[in-house]
């Protein structure tokens, strides 16, 4: 249970962080979370590292050790025996600092003791065009508290309670300059180093599997087509609807990019169209795993022709069953009429038979509807 809750917490952080980075070729990100009064066995502090959105290292206050989460990181530890010890010591220092920061933030908001969370997200990216990016952002109780603007080398407060921190940190010019150096140089160097160890996984190319599904709307006869992309890697993919060769956005929807268990990704997009214009549309897909872009044609929904036949078939079947039931009922009534007794004794016997039938039902001869514990 604790691990499941922790995974959900980290996933929430990842989702909230999506706006911090544009689509990139490779990225290195870290997420720190400090909890004042964890329940369900959760640790007080957790640090998780991501390479291209995949967990590769993790530390928590229970194990108090930085540990690998992918096989290729074990190779780095063998070649550099001090690596894990140095990372562990750094994580322990962050744990101690975050516990103090969490208490400071609670006092800033004048809150009582209880469950409170403090988080930090930071990382860098190396885009395919050679440009570099990076971010540092702190959050309290699930909201942005303060963030670092790499362009102006200043901290920006998102909450009134963060303005004290903003003034103090902006006054430390050496600190702000150090943040810039880390994001643009140190972090990028580590990113490239990790890529060299995990190149078989992180630099691989998995071709997207494209499938189409569609349906006809009963209300107005319009068609909805869904283009599903599955099993692709890396994450970056360009998928869009095109009409007559031009990008089409009207009446379109997009799902969220989501990871699969094997580290690949899946995605979907849909469009609602007039069936008379079906041939004008294509699902356009571009990805590093494809030699050439794909343009998948739209097909007529399978339910468009079969709905009427299915309805007619059901009606005909219902009529036939009704006729057979009526014939059977009439035949039974006719047989009962022919076999009916003419004496008073027989009549009493018939009433007795009905009473026996009721008694039989009450005695439990019918199938039980009681659900046993």
C-alpha positions in Angstrom: 0.0 0.0 0.0 2.8 2.4 0.9 4.6 1.8 -2.3 1.4 2.3 -4.3 0.7 5.6 -2.6 4.3 6.7 -3.1 4.0 5.9 -6.8 0.8 7.9 -7.2 2.5 10.8 -5.4 5.5 10.7 -7.8 3.2 10.4 -10.8 1.2 13.4 -9.7 4.4 15.4 -9.5 5.4 14.3 -13.0 2.1 15.3 -14.4 2.3 18.7 -12.8 5.8 19.2 -14.1 4.9 18.6 -17.8 4.6 22.3 -18.4 8.1 23.0 -17.3 9.7 21.3 -20.3 8.8 21.5 -24.0 9.3 18.4 -26.1 12.9 17.4 -25.8 15.3 14.7 -27.0 16.8 13.8 -23.6 16.2 15.1 -20.1 17.4 14.5 -16.5 15.1 15.4 -13.7 14.9 15.0 -9.9 11.9 15.2 -7.6 12.2 15.6 -3.8 9.2 15.2 -1.5 9.1 15.8 2.2 6.1 14.7 4.3 5.5 15.9 7.8 3.3 13.1 9.1 3.3 10.3 6.6 0.7 7.5 6.9 0.4 4.0 5.5 4.1 3.4 6.1 5.3 6.2 3.7 8.8 7.6 4.3 9.3 11.2 5.5 11.5 12.0 2.5 11.8 10.6 -1.0 14.2 11.5 -3.8 13.6 10.1 -7.3 15.7 10.6 -10.4 14.3 10.4 -14.0 16.2 9.9 -17.2 13.9 10.6 -20.2 10.9 10.1 -17.8 12.1 6.7 -16.6 13.1 6.2 -12.9 16.8 5.3 -12.7 17.7 6.1 -9.1 15.8 6.5 -5.8 16.4 7.4 -2.2 14.0 7.4 0.8 14.3 8.0 4.5 13.5 4.3 5.2 16.5 2.8 3.3 18.6 5.9 3.7 20.6 4.8 0.6 20.6 6.0 -3.0 19.8 3.0 -5.0 19.7 2.1 -8.8 16.4 1.4 -10.4 17.7 0.3 -13.8 20.3 -2.4 -14.6 22.6 -0.1 -16.5 23.2 2.1 -13.4 24.9 -0.9 -11.7 27.7 -0.7 -14.3 28.4 2.9 -13.3 28.7 1.8 -9.6 31.2 -0.8 -10.5 33.4 1.6 -12.5 33.1 4.3 -9.8 32.9 2.7 -6.4 32.4 6.1 -4.6 29.4 7.1 -6.7 26.7 5.5 -4.6 28.2 6.6 -1.3 28.6 10.2 -2.5 25.0 10.2 -3.9 23.8 8.8 -0.6 25.5 11.4 1.5 24.1 14.2 -0.7 20.6 12.8 -0.4 20.8 12.6 3.4 21.9 16.2 3.5 18.9 17.1 1.3 16.6 15.1 3.6 17.7 17.1 6.6 17.4 20.4 4.9 13.9 19.6 3.6 12.7 18.6 7.1 13.8 22.0 8.3 12.3 23.8 5.3 9.0 22.0 5.8 8.8 23.3 9.3 9.6 26.8 8.1 6.9 26.7 5.5 4.3 25.5 8.0 5.1 28.4 10.3 4.9 30.9 7.3 1.4 29.7 6.7 0.6 29.7 10.4 -0.5 26.1 10.2 -0.8 23.6 13.0 0.9 20.3 13.0 -0.4 17.6 10.8 0.0 16.3 7.3 2.0 18.8 5.1 4.1 18.3 2.0 7.1 20.2 0.5 8.5 19.4 -2.9 11.2 20.4 -5.2 11.5 19.6 -9.0 14.5 20.5 -11.0 16.3 19.2 -14.1 17.8 19.9 -17.5 17.2 19.0 -21.1 19.3 18.6 -24.2 17.1 19.3 -27.2 17.7 17.7 -30.6 18.6 21.1 -32.0 21.5 21.4 -29.5 19.8 24.0 -27.3 19.7 23.5 -23.5 17.0 24.1 -21.0 16.4 23.7 -17.3 14.2 24.5 -14.4 14.0 24.6 -10.5 10.7 24.8 -8.8 9.5 24.4 -5.2 6.0 23.6 -4.1 4.1 23.5 -0.9 0.9 21.6 -0.3 0.6 20.8 -4.0 1.0 24.4 -5.1 3.9 26.3 -6.6 5.7 28.1 -3.9 8.7 29.6 -5.7 10.6 29.0 -9.0 13.9 30.0 -10.6 13.9 32.1 -13.8 17.1 31.0 -15.6 16.9 33.8 -18.1 16.9 36.6 -15.5 18.7 34.7 -12.8 16.0 35.5 -10.2 13.6 33.7 -8.0 9.9 34.3 -8.5 7.5 33.9 -5.6 4.1 32.4 -6.5 2.7 32.8 -2.9 2.7 35.7 -0.6 4.4 33.6 2.0 7.3 32.9 -0.4 8.3 36.6 -0.8 10.7 36.4 2.2 12.5 33.5 0.6 12.5 35.4 -2.7 14.3 38.4 -1.2 16.9 36.3 0.6 17.7 34.1 -2.3 17.8 36.9 -4.9 20.3 38.7 -2.6 22.7 35.7 -2.9 24.1 36.4 -6.3 26.6 33.6 -6.1 23.8 31.2 -5.4 21.8 32.3 -8.4 24.8 32.1 -10.7 25.6 28.6 -9.3 22.0 27.6 -10.3 22.6 28.7 -13.9 25.9 26.8 -14.0 24.3 23.7 -12.7 21.4 23.7 -15.1 23.4 24.6 -18.2 26.7 22.7 -17.6 26.8 20.3 -14.6 23.4 18.8 -15.2 24.0 18.4 -18.9 27.3 16.7 -18.3 25.6 14.2 -16.0 22.8 13.7 -18.5 25.4 12.8 -21.2 27.2 10.5 -18.9 24.0 8.6 -18.0 23.2 8.4 -21.7 26.5 6.7 -22.3 25.7 4.0 -19.7 22.1 3.6 -20.7 22.4 4.0 -24.5 20.9 0.6 -25.3 17.8 1.6 -23.5 17.6 5.4 -23.8 18.8 5.7 -27.4 16.7 2.8 -28.8 14.0 3.3 -31.4 10.7 1.6 -31.1 8.3 2.0 -34.0 4.7 3.1 -33.1 1.9 0.6 -33.9 -0.9 2.6 -35.4 -4.5 1.3 -35.2 -7.8 2.9 -36.2 -11.2 2.5 -34.7 -14.4 4.3 -35.6 -18.1 4.4 -34.9 -21.3 6.1 -36.3 -23.2 8.4 -34.0 -26.9 7.3 -33.8 -28.2 10.8 -33.1 -26.9 12.6 -36.2 -25.0 10.1 -38.3 -21.7 11.7 -37.8 -18.5 9.5 -37.5 -15.9 9.5 -34.8 -12.5 8.1 -35.7 -9.8 7.3 -33.1 -6.1 7.0 -34.1 -4.2 5.0 -31.5 -0.4 4.9 -31.3 1.2 2.3 -29.0 4.6 0.9 -28.2 6.8 3.8 -29.4 10.1 5.1 -28.1 11.4 7.8 -27.6 8.6 9.8 -26.2 8.6 12.6 -28.8 6.0 12.0 -31.5 4.2 14.2 -34.0 0.6 13.0 -34.6 -2.1 15.0 -36.1 -5.2 14.9 -38.3 -5.0 16.2 -41.9 -7.7 17.1 -44.3 -6.7 17.5 -47.9 -3.0 17.4 -46.7 -3.4 20.3 -44.3 -3.4 20.0 -40.5 -7.0 19.9 -39.2 -8.0 20.8 -35.6 -11.7 21.3 -35.7 -13.7 18.7 -33.7 -10.5 16.9 -32.7 -9.4 15.6 -29.3 -6.1 14.4 -27.9 -5.3 12.0 -25.0 -2.4 12.3 -22.6 0.9 10.7 -23.4 1.3 7.8 -21.0 4.0 5.2 -20.4 3.7 1.4 -20.8 5.2 -1.1 -18.4 8.1 -1.8 -20.8 9.1 1.9 -21.0 7.5 2.6 -24.3 4.6 5.1 -24.7 1.0 5.2 -26.0 -1.2 8.0 -27.2 -4.4 8.6 -29.0 -6.2 11.4 -31.0 -9.8 11.5 -32.4 -11.8 13.4 -34.9 -15.5 13.8 -35.6 -16.4 14.1 -39.3 -19.2 14.0 -41.8 -19.1 10.5 -43.4 -19.4 12.1 -46.9 -15.9 13.7 -46.4 -14.2 10.6 -44.9 -11.8 10.2 -47.8 -10.4 13.7 -47.3 -8.9 12.8 -43.8 -5.7 11.1 -42.7 -4.1 10.3 -39.4 -0.5 11.7 -39.9 2.3 10.3 -37.8 6.0 11.2 -37.6 8.4 9.5 -35.3 12.2 8.7 -35.0 11.3 5.0 -35.3 9.7 5.5 -38.7 11.7 5.8 -41.9 8.9 7.9 -43.5 5.9 9.6 -42.1 2.6 7.6 -42.0 -0.7 8.8 -43.4 -3.4 6.3 -42.3 -6.7 6.4 -44.2 -10.0 6.4 -42.5 -12.3 3.4 -43.0 -16.1 3.2 -42.9 -17.2 2.2 -39.4 -18.2 -1.4 -39.1 -21.4 -0.5 -37.3 -22.7 1.8 -40.0 -24.0 -1.1 -42.2 -24.7 -3.6 -39.5 -26.8 -1.5 -37.1 -29.9 -1.6 -39.3 -29.6 -5.3 -39.9 -29.0 -5.9 -36.2 -32.1 -4.0 -35.3 -34.2 -5.8 -37.9 -32.8 -9.2 -36.8 -33.6 -8.5 -33.1 -37.2 -7.4 -34.0 -37.8 -10.5 -36.2 -36.4 -12.8 -33.4 -38.6 -11.1 -30.8 -41.7 -11.6 -33.0 -40.9 -15.3 -33.6 -40.3 -16.0 -29.9 -43.6 -14.2 -29.1 -45.5 -16.3 -31.6 -44.0 -19.6 -30.4 -44.7 -18.6 -26.8 -48.3 -17.8 -27.7 -48.8 -21.1 -29.5 -47.3 -23.0 -26.5 -49.5 -21.1 -24.0 -52.6 -21.9 -26.0 -51.7 -25.6 -26.3 -51.2 -25.8 -22.6 -54.5 -24.2 -21.8 -56.2 -26.5 -24.3 -54.6 -29.6 -22.6 -55.5 -28.3 -19.1 -59.1 -27.8 -20.2 -59.4 -31.3 -21.6 -58.0 -32.8 -18.4 -60.0 -30.8 -15.9 -62.0 -32.9 -13.4 -65.8 -32.6 -13.3 -66.5 -33.6 -9.7 -66.3 -31.5 -6.5 -63.6 -33.8 -5.2 -61.5 -33.1 -8.2 -62.0 -29.4 -7.8 -60.8 -29.6 -4.2 -57.9 -31.7 -5.3 -56.9 -28.9 -7.8 -57.0 -26.3 -5.0 -54.8 -28.6 -2.9 -52.4 -28.9 -5.8 -52.1 -25.1 -6.0 -51.5 -24.9 -2.2 -48.8 -27.5 -2.5 -47.1 -25.5 -5.3 -47.0 -22.4 -3.1 -45.7 -24.5 -0.2 -43.0 -25.9 -2.4 -41.8 -22.4 -3.3 -41.7 -21.2 0.3 -39.9 -24.4 1.2 -37.0 -23.3 -0.9 -37.3 -25.4 -4.0 -36.6 -22.3 -6.2 -33.0 -21.3 -6.9 -31.6 -19.4 -3.9 -31.0 -15.6 -4.3 -29.2 -15.4 -1.0 -25.5 -14.5 -1.2 -23.5 -16.7 1.2 -20.8 -15.1 3.3 
